[in-house]
Amino acid sequence: MVCVAFKSTKPGSPWRKWLSVKLPYTIVSLCSSFQALICIIWLSISPPFQDLDTDSYPGKIIIQCNEGSDIWFYSMLGYLGFLAAVSLVLAFMVRTLPDSFNEAKYITFSMLVFCSVWISMIPAYLSTRGKNMVAVEIFAVMASSAGLLGCVFFPKCFIILFKSEMNRKADLLGKREN
């Protein structure tokens, strides 16, 4: 929305027609509906099921989740990766806008951390078997969550706690007192 708002300020800009309150709601609704459609098709065609793994550890039986249809499972993960990549590109595009209107620097870095964690998780996930797969999944979720929290919220907490003079309305609006 910030990107569209700043691009539409130029006279005669074609972005003006996209500037409305409905735009974010429409984008979220469409993307979520498409994700739900992928999941509904996946779960109706070939749902996940319980699988017994007797090969990973001789003498032990490991109960694990079989994804069912690999095509639909990876389509769902690929779509989530596509949304993360689009978010990263958009945040990168608006990172140079004025700071008062923009948290894109923090969002860009947090999305970079998020994408890096999940891209590095793919080979680790595919190369592990048995109970270690759960540990890889948990590490990826926790590392990406910590990256998002650390890059978006910790700078705000730092300003609130240690730089309280920067946390005034005049500073947020870009007005300086003489």
Salt bridges, closest charged atoms under 4 A:
ASP99 OD1 - LYS105 NZ 3.15
GLU103 OE2 - LYS156 NZ 2.86
ASP171 OD2 - ARG168 NE 3.24
ASP171 OD1 - ARG176 NH1 2.83
GLU177 OE2 - ARG168 NH1 3.86
